[in-house]
Amino acid sequence: MRIILLPVTLLFVICLCGQSVGAADLAEGFMKAPWNSHVSRHEGLVHLYLKQGVTYYANPGEVLTLRSRPVPNVVYGFYNDRFFAVYIGIDTLEDFADIKRYMQEKYGIPVTDSSTKTGETVYKWKYKKTKIKLKIRKKTEKMKLAFYYRPISKQLNESQLEEFHETSFRWFPVDKDKTPKMIPLLEF
């Protein structure tokens, strides 16, 4: 079992800056896993589930840590068997605040989206071809950090939007990207 023990700041310096321990730059991949690499190149992965065209895996032989505490819930996402995402569960508000502070120092002020309906706030940064999202649901205190390789995540989003468009109920018989025929107004 391979164990990686790093304090939170050092972990993110290695992940995001890529200047030590042979870790690749975040623009190239996550830790030593290159973006867009085939699933067969990743040893030790255990299939978790398939959802909307994305296959999710975990690596039980790898343990990352935040603030000297193990992070057991790291999930890797593959679309069409290509590596494009990493999801890291965050357990404490203290870790969340540390990560947010570090990201702001490294990448600047994030774009922030909030929903009063779900109580979710999402902080977003872009770094070269990588999108970074830090999410918190205030009601449940569910938190996660996600890294996405944008060329693949964009394909996935477009594919899911097309599928949604084709299967969704439409109020008006208007096809996507087409101008509707004029319908005469009814007089009452």
Secondary structure, DSSP 8 states (H G I E B T S, - for coil): -EE----HHHHHHHHHH--STT---TTTEETTEETT-BGGG-TT-EEEEEETTEEEEE-TTEEEEETTEEE--EEEEEETTEEEEEEEEE--HHHHHHHHHHHHHHH-S-EEEE-TTT-EEEEEEEETTEEEEEEEETTTTEEEEEEEEHHHHHHHHHHHHHHHHHHS--SS---TT-----------
